[in-house]
Amino acid sequence: MAVIETYVFVHLAEGPVPAGILTMTDEQRTQFSTFAYGRRYLERPDRIPVDPVALPLTGGSADQTFRTEEGFAVFGGIRDAAPDGWGQYLMYKAMGDRTPTEADLILASGDYRVGALAFGPTPAQPKRITPWGEGDAPGEHFNLAELAEAAERAQKVDLLDENLRKLLTAGSSLGGARPKAATEIDGQPWIAKFQAQKDTFPECRVELATMRLAKDCGLDVPALGFENILGRDIYMIERFDRSMNKQHRTPFASGLTMLAAHESEVSQYNYRDLAAVLRQHGTMVKTDLNELFKRLVFNILVTNDDDHLRNHGFLYDGDGWRLSPLYDVVPKPQIGFERRLVLGVGPQGRDATLVNAIAGAPDFDLSLEEAEAVTAELAGTVANGWEKAFREASINAADIARFATCFREAQAS
């Protein structure tokens, strides 16, 4: 049995503050964690929950120890701060023949992790603990060309060499499946996403075009950027959990965490559940419910079937939780006419139709007439604008024709 203990820090106005102690236990047949807030942290007027659902501050005391539910190795709010997909891929290659544990993923995630949490072996300050024997690299900055080249090479080797450590520092902290790394533009933190070896279409350009289209539809979209360096496409999105003052970090929680959901159960949830989260924890409920409905409709209109709970985020605004800006929206060409989203849409379950979405309008505090008007406006913008957005992203005619199947619902409206 392996037991690993770490302090959990929360970045507040003054910097990282120890919030409590996390203990991760890995037994032969089960994994679980416990967490206890520190007394001093609970006495702070500016305290923020490490996990707003599983580790609430209300009624908590320093004598209370929380334990994960059965089947959960770690609390959702803490798991959000660890890498998945690409970050795990880099760690696997860095560690050679040893598979990283859940504890490895959390403790080795660096300063670029999403949200406001940090970890360390003592309450003095956060410290990255890496199983490959090399810690963080503070002060290192790499240009996009170096990162793009490293991301490409990392997909072709079995073990990361010293020249690829820069990518491990910049990219292993981040979530999501695609190759990516943290970078800066004029002092502001951004995320750069790169081509993947297995890409069958120019995914960086398609995501750029789709996110621009979402902005044209009035959705809350961060600043976007694009570069092509030495023939490599790089799509960039401004971080919404950081500011130019790098000490300021906004707490983040995924939809998975806010619903206390397990990864294996994602398809059992629906947009109505996310709406309920906003009603319970939100500070601008009406505004965010309207935004959530628009995102649901937009996902249908562009055939984005990667709308799982990790691709819905929430940010803490000092009083409660707001829907985060939009991210990770990419159409997927399909042959058939029937489409489904990952999450439930309306009374007809996961069927990705506008009729199904409109029927669920009351879940978003909308009348059927209001929902129909919103849907018609979005459908018109998408139908009339998607080809222009794709051309402006320099997507070739063959790929534009291929993606036309994604916009059938919009064009039929």
Phi, psi and chi 1 to 4 in degrees:
 res  aa     phi    psi   chi1   chi2   chi3   chi4
   1 MET       -  130.5  179.8  176.5   72.0      -
   2 ALA  -108.2  131.2      -      -      -      -
   3 VAL  -125.4  123.6  178.8      -      -      -
   4 ILE  -123.2  132.6  -63.9  176.9      -      -
   5 GLU  -117.7  139.5 -170.9  174.1  -86.5      -
   6 THR  -147.4  150.4 -178.4      -      -      -
   7 TYR   -81.0  141.0  -76.6   86.4      -      -
   8 VAL  -106.3  126.7  178.8      -      -      -
   9 PHE  -107.2  149.8  -65.1   78.3      -      -
  10 VAL  -120.7  129.0  176.6      -      -      -
  11 HIS   -75.9  112.6  -79.9  -95.9      -      -
  12 LEU  -107.1 -170.6  -58.6  176.6      -      -
  13 ALA   -58.4  -34.4      -      -      -      -
  14 GLU   -86.6   -6.2   67.8 -163.7   64.3      -
  15 GLY   121.3 -166.3      -      -      -      -
  16 PRO   -71.1  130.9   23.5  -31.5      -      -
  17 VAL  -123.2  132.0  173.4      -      -      -
  18 PRO   -65.4  126.5   21.3  -30.3      -      -
  19 ALA  -102.4  -28.7      -      -      -      -
  20 GLY   173.2 -172.8      -      -      -      -
  21 ILE  -118.0  128.6  -63.6  177.7      -      -
  22 LEU  -104.1  130.5  172.3   70.9      -      -
  23 THR  -119.4  120.3  -56.7      -      -      -
  24 MET  -108.7  125.5  -65.6  170.6  -79.7      -
  25 THR  -116.3  129.0  -58.1      -      -      -
  26 ASP  -119.8   99.8 -171.6  -11.5      -      -
  27 GLU   -97.2  175.3  -63.9  180.0  -18.6      -
  28 GLN   -61.1  -38.0 -173.6  173.0    2.5      -
  29 ARG  -115.1   -1.4  -65.0 -174.8  177.8 -179.3
  30 THR  -155.0  156.3 -174.2      -      -      -
  31 GLN  -128.0  138.8  -66.1  177.3  -51.5      -
  32 PHE  -154.9  167.7   65.3   91.1      -      -
  33 SER  -135.7  156.0  -63.9      -      -      -
  34 THR  -127.8  156.1   60.2      -      -      -
  35 PHE  -146.9  140.8  178.9   82.1      -      -
  36 ALA  -135.5  128.1      -      -      -      -
  37 TYR   -69.9  148.6  -76.6  108.2      -      -
  38 GLY   -80.3  150.3      -      -      -      -
  39 ARG   -61.1  -44.5 -169.6  178.8  -53.2  -81.9
  40 ARG   -63.3  -38.0  -70.9 -176.1 -179.6  178.1
  41 TYR   -65.2  -42.2 -173.6   75.1      -      -
  42 LEU   -65.7  -22.3  -70.8  175.0      -      -
  43 GLU   -84.3  -10.7  -68.1  172.2   -9.1      -
  44 ARG   -74.3  134.5  -64.0 -177.8   64.8  101.9
  45 PRO   -70.8  -20.5   24.1  -33.2      -      -
  46 ASP  -101.3   17.9   58.6  -12.0      -      -
  47 ARG   -63.2  148.6   64.2 -168.3 -175.8  -82.9
  48 ILE  -129.6  137.9  -61.6  169.2      -      -
  49 PRO   -65.9  139.9   23.6  -33.4      -      -
  50 VAL   -66.7  -35.8  169.3      -      -      -
  51 ASP  -141.6  115.0 -179.6  -41.0      -      -
  52 PRO   -66.6  -17.0   23.0  -32.4      -      -
  53 VAL  -105.8  -54.1  176.8      -      -      -
  54 ALA   -81.1  -23.8      -      -      -      -
  55 LEU  -129.0   62.7  -58.3  172.5      -      -
  56 PRO   -70.0  151.5   28.5  -35.9      -      -
  57 LEU   -86.3  -28.3  -67.9  170.0      -      -
  58 THR   -60.8  121.9  -54.1      -      -      -
  59 GLY    75.6    1.1      -      -      -      -
  60 GLY   -77.0  157.0      -      -      -      -
  61 SER  -140.2  163.3   71.4      -      -      -
  62 ALA   -66.4  -15.0      -      -      -      -
  63 ASP   -88.1   -7.6  -61.5  -35.3      -      -
  64 GLN   -88.7  130.2 -178.4  175.8    7.1      -
  65 THR  -115.0  123.3  -62.1      -      -      -
  66 PHE   -90.5  148.1  -61.5   88.9      -      -
  67 ARG  -130.2  143.0  176.6  172.8  167.9  145.9
  68 THR   -63.7  150.9   50.6      -      -      -
  69 GLU   -67.7  160.2  -63.1  -71.3  -22.4      -
  70 GLU   -57.8  133.7 -175.5  175.9   -6.5      -
  71 GLY    94.1   -7.6      -      -      -      -
  72 PHE  -107.5  122.4  -71.4   78.3      -      -
  73 ALA   -76.7  -28.4      -      -      -      -
  74 VAL  -151.6  160.8   72.9      -      -      -
  75 PHE   -68.7  145.2  -59.6   96.0      -      -
  76 GLY   -58.1  -43.0      -      -      -      -
  77 GLY   -62.0  -32.1      -      -      -      -
  78 ILE   -79.3  -38.9  -68.1  170.1      -      -
  79 ARG   -62.8  -31.4 -177.7   62.4 -175.6   82.3
  80 ASP   -60.4  -28.2  -77.8  -20.1      -      -
  81 ALA   -82.2   -7.1      -      -      -      -
  82 ALA   -97.8  157.4      -      -      -      -
  83 PRO   -76.0  155.3   29.6  -36.1      -      -
  84 ASP  -136.8  173.8   58.4   15.9      -      -
  85 GLY    57.0 -111.8      -      -      -      -
  86 TRP   -62.5  -43.8  174.8 -110.6      -      -
  87 GLY   -60.8  -41.6      -      -      -      -
  88 GLN   -65.4  -39.6  -70.1 -174.9   19.6      -
  89 TYR   -56.9  -44.8  175.3   81.9      -      -
  90 LEU   -65.2  -40.9  -68.8  179.4      -      -
  91 MET   -65.5  -39.9  -73.5 -168.2 -176.5      -
  92 TYR   -56.6  -44.6  -69.3  152.8      -      -
  93 LYS   -71.8  -28.5  -68.0 -158.1  169.7 -172.5
  94 ALA   -73.1  -29.6      -      -      -      -
  95 MET   -92.8   -4.6  -66.3  176.0   64.7      -
  96 GLY    69.4 -116.3      -      -      -      -
  97 ASP   -90.9    3.4   58.6   -2.8      -      -
  98 ARG  -108.5  127.8 -174.6  166.1   88.0   76.0
  99 THR   -79.5  128.2  -59.0      -      -      -
 100 PRO   -66.2  141.7   21.8  -31.1      -      -
 101 THR   -87.3  173.7   64.4      -      -      -
 102 GLU   -58.4  -38.9 -166.1   77.4   38.6      -
 103 ALA   -64.6  -40.9      -      -      -      -
 104 ASP   -57.8  -45.7  -70.3  -30.3      -      -
 105 LEU   -62.1  -37.9  -64.1  174.6      -      -
 106 ILE   -75.1  -49.0  -68.8  169.2      -      -
 107 LEU   -73.2  -28.3  -59.7 -179.6      -      -
 108 ALA   -90.0  -10.4      -      -      -      -
 109 SER   -66.0  136.2   61.3      -      -      -
 110 GLY   -92.0 -160.7      -      -      -      -
 111 ASP   -71.9  -10.9 -156.2   38.8      -      -
 112 TYR   -89.7    1.8  -62.4  111.4      -      -
 113 ARG   -56.5  154.0   66.5  172.2   64.8   85.2
 114 VAL   -71.7  147.6   68.6      -      -      -
 115 GLY    85.2 -158.2      -      -      -      -
 116 ALA  -117.8   12.2      -      -      -      -
 117 LEU   -91.8  156.8  -61.6 -174.0      -      -
 118 ALA  -151.6  168.8      -      -      -      -
 119 PHE  -139.6  155.7  -52.6   91.6      -      -
 120 GLY  -171.2  158.1      -      -      -      -
 121 PRO   -76.5  -16.2   26.7  -33.9      -      -
 122 THR  -133.0  163.5   74.6      -      -      -
 123 PRO   -77.0   -0.2   28.0  -35.1      -      -
 124 ALA   -66.8  -48.1      -      -      -      -
 125 GLN  -169.4  158.8   62.3 -177.1    6.3      -
 126 PRO   -63.6  147.6  -20.9   32.9      -      -
 127 LYS  -150.2  128.4 -178.4  179.8  179.4 -178.4
 128 ARG   -75.2  129.1 -171.5 -177.9 -168.5 -166.9
 129 ILE  -114.2  114.8  -54.6  -62.9      -      -
 130 THR  -114.4  131.3   61.1      -      -      -
 131 PRO   -69.5  -13.9   23.5  -32.2      -      -
 132 TRP   -91.1    5.4   52.7   83.8      -      -
 133 GLY    84.5    9.1      -      -      -      -
 134 GLU  -130.1  121.8 -177.8  176.0  -36.8      -
 135 GLY   -83.2 -159.5      -      -      -      -
 136 ASP   -67.6  167.2 -150.9  -18.6      -      -
 137 ALA  -126.8   71.7      -      -      -      -
 138 PRO   -62.2  140.4   23.1  -33.0      -      -
 139 GLY    86.1   -6.3      -      -      -      -
 140 GLU   -80.9  134.6  -74.4 -170.0  -46.6      -
 141 HIS  -131.6  135.6  -63.3  -81.2      -      -
 142 PHE  -127.0  140.0  -55.3  100.8      -      -
 143 ASN   -79.3  168.7   61.9   43.4      -      -
 144 LEU   -63.9  -35.0  -72.3  174.3      -      -
 145 ALA   -62.3  -43.4      -      -      -      -
 146 GLU   -64.3  -42.6  -69.4  174.4  -48.2      -
 147 LEU   -67.9  -40.9  -70.8  172.0      -      -
 148 ALA   -63.5  -42.6      -      -      -      -
 149 GLU   -64.7  -41.0 -170.8  -87.6  -22.7      -
 150 ALA   -67.0  -41.2      -      -      -      -
 151 ALA   -62.0  -38.4      -      -      -      -
 152 GLU   -67.5  -44.7 -175.3  173.9  -54.7      -
 153 ARG   -68.8  -33.6  -75.9 -154.2  -61.3  124.0
 154 ALA   -62.3  -24.6      -      -      -      -
 155 GLN   -82.6   -4.0  -61.1  173.0   71.8      -
 156 LYS  -115.9   -2.7  -60.6  177.0 -179.5  177.9
 157 VAL  -117.2  158.5  -60.0      -      -      -
 158 ASP   -88.3  -26.4  -65.6  -35.4      -      -
 159 LEU  -139.3  132.6 -174.3   65.9      -      -
 160 LEU   -69.8  127.9  -62.4 -173.5      -      -
 161 ASP   -89.1  179.5   58.4   34.8      -      -
 162 GLU   -61.2  -32.5  -70.5  -57.3  -45.4      -
 163 ASN   -70.8  -14.4  -69.0  -32.1      -      -
 164 LEU   -99.6    1.3  -68.9  177.3      -      -
 165 ARG   -63.6  -29.2  -66.2  -66.8 -179.8  175.9
 166 LYS   -59.6  -37.4   64.8 -177.0   70.8  172.6
 167 LEU   -70.9  -35.7 -174.0   62.9      -      -
 168 LEU   -62.2  -41.2 -169.1   62.9      -      -
 169 THR   -65.5  -44.7  -61.3      -      -      -
 170 ALA   -85.9  -23.6      -      -      -      -
 171 GLY  -116.4  -17.7      -      -      -      -
 172 SER   -77.2  -12.4   64.0      -      -      -
 173 SER   -83.5  -14.4  -54.6      -      -      -
 174 LEU   -94.4  149.9  -57.5  172.4      -      -
 175 GLY   -87.2 -178.7      -      -      -      -
 176 GLY    92.9  160.3      -      -      -      -
 177 ALA   -89.6  -24.4      -      -      -      -
 178 ARG   -86.2  154.7  -66.2 -165.7   56.8   75.3
 179 PRO   -58.4  130.9  -21.7   32.2      -      -
 180 LYS  -157.9  166.0   61.2  176.6   62.9   66.8
 181 ALA  -156.8  154.0      -      -      -      -
 182 ALA   -79.8  143.1      -      -      -      -
 183 THR  -149.7 -177.3 -172.2      -      -      -
 184 GLU  -134.3  146.3  -71.1 -176.5    6.9      -
 185 ILE  -130.0  115.5  -61.1  176.9      -      -
 186 ASP    52.5   40.1  -63.0  -31.4      -      -
 187 GLY    84.9   -7.8      -      -      -      -
 188 GLN   -97.0  131.2  172.7   64.7   33.2      -
 189 PRO   -66.7  134.1  -22.2   34.8      -      -
 190 TRP  -131.1  168.1  -73.6   60.5      -      -
 191 ILE  -116.6  129.5  -68.3  174.1      -      -
 192 ALA  -104.5  130.0      -      -      -      -
 193 LYS  -113.7  138.0  -59.7  173.8   75.9  170.8
 194 PHE  -115.5  170.0  -50.9  104.9      -      -
 195 GLN   -64.8  147.3  -61.7  171.0 -179.9      -
 196 ALA  -108.4  149.3      -      -      -      -
 197 GLN   -56.6  -36.3  -95.8 -171.2  -59.2      -
 198 LYS   -85.5    0.7   59.4 -178.1  174.4   54.8
 199 ASP   -58.6  133.0  -76.7   -8.9      -      -
 200 THR  -106.9    0.6   57.3      -      -      -
 201 PHE  -150.5  164.5   57.5   85.3      -      -
 202 PRO   -72.5   79.1   27.9  -35.2      -      -
 203 GLU   -62.4  -36.8 -174.3  145.7  -10.0      -
 204 CYS   -60.3  -43.8  -70.4      -      -      -
 205 ARG   -69.8  -38.2  -65.6  173.5 -173.7  -91.7
 206 VAL   -66.2  -41.2  169.9      -      -      -
 207 GLU   -65.6  -40.9 -175.4  166.5   -3.2      -
 208 LEU   -58.4  -49.0  173.2   70.4      -      -
 209 ALA   -61.7  -41.5      -      -      -      -
 210 THR   -68.9  -40.4  -52.5      -      -      -
 211 MET   -68.8  -35.4  -68.3  -69.8  -79.3      -
 212 ARG   -63.5  -39.6  -75.5  174.3  172.0  171.9
 213 LEU   -63.9  -39.5 -173.9   60.5      -      -
 214 ALA   -61.6  -39.9      -      -      -      -
 215 LYS   -64.4  -39.9 -170.3  172.8 -176.3   64.1
 216 ASP   -62.2  -27.4  -69.7  -18.1      -      -
 217 CYS   -82.2   -1.1  -73.2      -      -      -
 218 GLY    88.4   10.9      -      -      -      -
 219 LEU   -77.7  159.7  -61.9 -176.6      -      -
 220 ASP   -80.9  100.1 -176.5   10.4      -      -
 221 VAL  -119.0  131.7  175.5      -      -      -
 222 PRO   -66.1  170.9  -14.1   27.7      -      -
 223 ALA   -62.4  142.5      -      -      -      -
 224 LEU  -121.1  155.8  -53.1  172.1      -      -
 225 GLY  -149.2  165.8      -      -      -      -
 226 PHE  -153.3  139.3 -177.2   85.3      -      -
 227 GLU  -138.0  149.1  -63.5  -78.8  -10.3      -
 228 ASN  -123.6  110.4 -178.1  -85.9      -      -
 229 ILE  -118.8  119.1  -60.8  176.5      -      -
 230 LEU    54.1   40.1  -58.9  177.1      -      -
 231 GLY    80.8    5.2      -      -      -      -
 232 ARG  -107.2  124.8  -60.7 -179.0  177.5   96.8
 233 ASP   -75.5  138.2  -75.0  -10.7      -      -
 234 ILE  -134.7  115.5  -53.3  171.5      -      -
 235 TYR   -96.9  135.5  162.9   70.7      -      -
 236 MET  -127.9  143.3  -67.0  174.8  -70.0      -
 237 ILE  -137.2  132.6 -177.2  168.2      -      -
 238 GLU   -69.2  136.9 -173.8  177.1   38.2      -
 239 ARG   -71.4  134.5  -67.6 -169.7   67.0  157.0
 240 PHE  -100.6    1.3   45.4   71.1      -      -
 241 ASP  -107.3   11.1   63.3  -26.4      -      -
 242 ARG  -135.9  161.0  -64.7  -73.0 -167.8  -85.6
 243 SER  -130.2  176.0   68.4      -      -      -
 244 MET   -62.0  -29.1  -69.2 -173.8   71.1      -
 245 ASN   -79.9   98.7  172.0   12.4      -      -
 246 LYS   -64.4  -11.1  -60.9  179.3 -174.2   60.9
 247 GLN   -74.2  -22.5  -66.7  -59.4  -46.3      -
 248 HIS   -87.3  120.3  177.7   73.2      -      -
 249 ARG  -129.8  131.8  -53.6 -179.5 -174.5 -158.9
 250 THR   -92.2  126.2  -57.0      -      -      -
 251 PRO   -58.1  139.0  -26.8   36.3      -      -
 252 PHE  -128.1  143.1  170.6   89.8      -      -
 253 ALA  -139.8  135.4      -      -      -      -
 254 SER   -78.1  164.3   67.9      -      -      -
 255 GLY   -59.2  -32.2      -      -      -      -
 256 LEU   -59.8  -44.1 -158.4   68.6      -      -
 257 THR   -70.1  -43.5  -69.0      -      -      -
 258 MET   -66.2  -21.5  -62.2  -59.7  -82.2      -
 259 LEU  -103.6    3.8  -72.6  168.9      -      -
 260 ALA    50.4   40.9      -      -      -      -
 261 ALA   -96.3  154.0      -      -      -      -
 262 HIS   -95.5  147.2 -164.8  -81.2      -      -
 263 GLU   -52.4  -37.8  -63.8  -89.3   14.5      -
 264 SER   -75.1   -8.4   63.0      -      -      -
 265 GLU  -111.6   11.9  -58.1  171.7  -18.9      -
 266 VAL   -56.1  -41.4  167.6      -      -      -
 267 SER   -69.0   -7.7   61.6      -      -      -
 268 GLN   -83.7   -7.2  -60.9  177.2   21.9      -
 269 TYR  -103.8  167.5  -68.2   85.8      -      -
 270 ASN  -145.4  175.2   50.0   53.8      -      -
 271 TYR   -66.0  -26.5  -78.4   85.3      -      -
 272 ARG   -61.2  -36.3 -179.1  176.2   64.3 -111.2
 273 ASP   -65.3  -40.5  -64.6  -38.0      -      -
 274 LEU   -65.9  -36.1  -68.1  174.4      -      -
 275 ALA   -63.1  -37.8      -      -      -      -
 276 ALA   -65.2  -34.7      -      -      -      -
 277 VAL   -60.5  -44.4  167.0      -      -      -
 278 LEU   -64.2  -38.2  -70.4  170.3      -      -
 279 ARG   -66.2  -35.4  -72.0 -166.6  177.3   89.0
 280 GLN   -82.6  -38.9 -178.4  177.4   -2.6      -
 281 HIS  -115.9   -8.6  -60.7  -79.5      -      -
 282 GLY   -77.8  157.5      -      -      -      -
 283 THR  -110.5  -19.0   55.4      -      -      -
 284 MET  -132.0   70.2  -64.3 -172.4   66.7      -
 285 VAL   -62.5  -50.7  177.5      -      -      -
 286 LYS   -59.8  -46.3 -178.3   70.5  174.1  176.9
 287 THR   -61.0  -45.4  -61.9      -      -      -
 288 ASP   -75.1  -30.8  -77.4  -11.5      -      -
 289 LEU   -64.1  -40.3  -75.6  175.4      -      -
 290 ASN   -63.9  -42.3 -173.5  -97.5      -      -
 291 GLU   -63.3  -42.2  171.9   77.6   11.6      -
 292 LEU   -63.1  -41.4 -178.6   61.3      -      -
 293 PHE   -63.4  -41.7  180.0   73.7      -      -
 294 LYS   -62.0  -38.6  -72.8 -178.1  176.7  179.9
 295 ARG   -66.5  -39.6  -66.9 -176.2 -171.8 -174.7
 296 LEU   -58.6  -49.3  162.5   58.7      -      -
 297 VAL   -63.7  -42.4  171.6      -      -      -
 298 PHE   -62.3  -42.2 -173.3   76.9      -      -
 299 ASN   -59.2  -37.8  -76.6  -25.1      -      -
 300 ILE   -67.4  -44.9  -67.3  171.1      -      -
 301 LEU   -66.4  -28.7  -68.0  170.9      -      -
 302 VAL  -108.0    2.3  -56.4      -      -      -
 303 THR    57.3   54.6  -47.5      -      -      -
 304 ASN   -94.8  101.3  170.6   42.9      -      -
 305 ASP  -100.8   25.8   60.8   -0.7      -      -
 306 ASP  -114.0   39.1 -165.3   31.6      -      -
 307 ASP   -91.0   38.8   61.5  -36.3      -      -
 308 HIS   -68.4  173.8   56.2   79.2      -      -
 309 LEU   -67.6  -23.6  -70.2  174.7      -      -
 310 ARG   -73.0  -18.9  -76.7 -159.5 -177.7  -81.7
 311 ASN   -93.6   16.1  -80.5  -15.2      -      -
 312 HIS  -124.3  124.6  -65.1  -85.3      -      -
 313 GLY  -124.0  161.8      -      -      -      -
 314 PHE  -134.0  141.3  -62.2   82.1      -      -
 315 LEU  -118.3  140.8  -61.7  174.1      -      -
 316 TYR   -84.1  128.1 -172.7   74.4      -      -
 317 ASP  -106.4   12.4   66.9    0.3      -      -
 318 GLY   104.1  -24.6      -      -      -      -
 319 ASP  -121.3  -27.1  -64.3  -49.6      -      -
 320 GLY  -175.1 -152.9      -      -      -      -
 321 TRP  -118.7  138.3  -64.7   83.1      -      -
 322 ARG  -116.2  153.5  -65.3  -72.2  -44.5  -83.4
 323 LEU   -63.7  131.2 -156.7   59.2      -      -
 324 SER   -72.8  163.5   79.0      -      -      -
 325 PRO   -57.5  161.4  -27.8   37.0      -      -
 326 LEU   -69.6  147.6 -171.1   67.9      -      -
 327 TYR  -158.1  161.1   59.1   95.3      -      -
 328 ASP    54.2   59.7  -74.4    1.8      -      -
 329 VAL  -119.4  112.9  177.6      -      -      -
 330 VAL  -138.5  124.1 -176.8      -      -      -
 331 PRO   -65.0  153.2  -16.2   29.3      -      -
 332 LYS  -128.6  113.0  -65.5  -66.2 -168.5  -58.1
 333 PRO   -59.3  138.6  -21.2   32.9      -      -
 334 GLN  -137.4  153.2  -63.3 -179.8   16.7      -
 335 ILE   -83.8  -45.9  -62.7  174.8      -      -
 336 GLY   -72.1  167.9      -      -      -      -
 337 PHE   -93.3  -24.4  -76.5   87.7      -      -
 338 GLU   -83.1  128.4  -67.5 -175.1   -0.3      -
 339 ARG  -120.8  149.1  -50.1  -67.2  168.7   86.5
 340 ARG  -136.3  144.8  -72.8 -168.5  157.2 -161.8
 341 LEU   -94.0  169.0  -60.2 -173.6      -      -
 342 VAL   -69.2  -43.2  172.2      -      -      -
 343 LEU   -92.9  153.9  -59.8 -179.6      -      -
 344 GLY   -63.1  141.5      -      -      -      -
 345 VAL   -97.9  -51.3  172.2      -      -      -
 346 GLY  -162.5 -152.9      -      -      -      -
 347 PRO   -58.3  -26.5  -24.5   34.1      -      -
 348 GLN   -93.0   30.0  -59.4  -56.5  -46.5      -
 349 GLY    66.7 -132.2      -      -      -      -
 350 ARG   -88.8    3.2  -65.4  163.5   52.7 -154.7
 351 ASP   -58.2  122.7  -71.5   -6.5      -      -
 352 ALA   -88.1   73.3      -      -      -      -
 353 THR  -126.4  151.7   66.7      -      -      -
 354 LEU   -67.3  -32.7  -62.9 -179.1      -      -
 355 VAL   -61.1  -43.2  170.3      -      -      -
 356 ASN   -65.0  -41.6 -166.5   20.2      -      -
 357 ALA   -64.9  -45.1      -      -      -      -
 358 ILE   -63.8  -36.0  -68.8  169.5      -      -
 359 ALA   -63.3  -23.7      -      -      -      -
 360 GLY   -93.5   13.3      -      -      -      -
 361 ALA   -52.6  -40.9      -      -      -      -
 362 PRO   -58.2  -25.5  -27.3   36.5      -      -
 363 ASP   -64.2  -19.1  -64.4  -31.6      -      -
 364 PHE  -112.5   18.9  -54.8   89.8      -      -
 365 ASP    59.2   36.7  -75.6   -5.8      -      -
 366 LEU  -118.1  143.0  -65.6  171.1      -      -
 367 SER   -76.8  164.4   67.3      -      -      -
 368 LEU   -60.5  -37.6  -67.1  179.9      -      -
 369 GLU   -65.5  -42.5  -67.2   75.8   14.4      -
 370 GLU   -63.9  -42.6  -71.2  171.6  -32.3      -
 371 ALA   -64.2  -40.0      -      -      -      -
 372 GLU   -63.5  -39.8  -72.5  171.1  -10.9      -
 373 ALA   -67.1  -44.0      -      -      -      -
 374 VAL   -61.5  -45.6  168.2      -      -      -
 375 THR   -63.7  -42.8  -60.2      -      -      -
 376 ALA   -63.1  -40.8      -      -      -      -
 377 GLU   -65.1  -45.4 -178.1  178.3   -3.0      -
 378 LEU   -65.2  -42.4  -68.4  179.1      -      -
 379 ALA   -61.6  -40.2      -      -      -      -
 380 GLY   -64.8  -43.0      -      -      -      -
 381 THR   -63.8  -43.0  -58.8      -      -      -
 382 VAL   -68.2  -47.1  170.9      -      -      -
 383 ALA   -60.8  -39.3      -      -      -      -
 384 ASN   -86.7  -14.2  -64.4  -36.5      -      -
 385 GLY  -118.3  -12.3      -      -      -      -
 386 TRP   -67.0  -41.3   78.5  -93.1      -      -
 387 GLU   -65.1  -39.9  -72.7 -172.6   74.2      -
 388 LYS   -62.4  -43.2  177.7  174.7 -179.7  -72.7
 389 ALA   -62.4  -39.5      -      -      -      -
 390 PHE   -68.3  -41.5  -87.5   50.8      -      -
 391 ARG   -64.7  -40.8  -73.4 -165.1  -59.6  -89.6
 392 GLU   -66.2  -21.8  -71.1  177.9  -13.1      -
 393 ALA   -88.8    8.9      -      -      -      -
 394 SER    60.0   40.6  -62.3      -      -      -
 395 ILE   -88.4  133.0  -62.3  169.9      -      -
 396 ASN   -73.1  165.8   64.7   43.5      -      -
 397 ALA   -61.4  -37.2      -      -      -      -
 398 ALA   -64.3  -42.7      -      -      -      -
 399 ASP   -71.0  -34.9  -80.3  -34.7      -      -
 400 ILE   -60.8  -44.1  -70.7  176.0      -      -
 401 ALA   -63.2  -37.0      -      -      -      -
 402 ARG   -65.8  -37.4 -179.3 -177.6  174.7 -165.0
 403 PHE   -83.7   -5.5  -85.9   85.6      -      -
 404 ALA   -58.3  -30.1      -      -      -      -
 405 THR   -63.1  -23.8   61.1      -      -      -
 406 CYS   -70.6  -20.3  -61.9      -      -      -
 407 PHE  -111.6   20.4  -58.5   95.2      -      -
 408 ARG   -60.7  -41.9  -72.9  171.8  179.0  159.8
 409 GLU   -63.8  -38.6 -171.0   77.2   11.1      -
 410 ALA   -68.5  -42.4      -      -      -      -
 411 GLN   -73.2  -21.6  -67.2  164.6  -29.9      -
 412 ALA   -85.7  -10.3      -      -      -      -
 413 SER   -80.4      -  -60.0      -      -      -
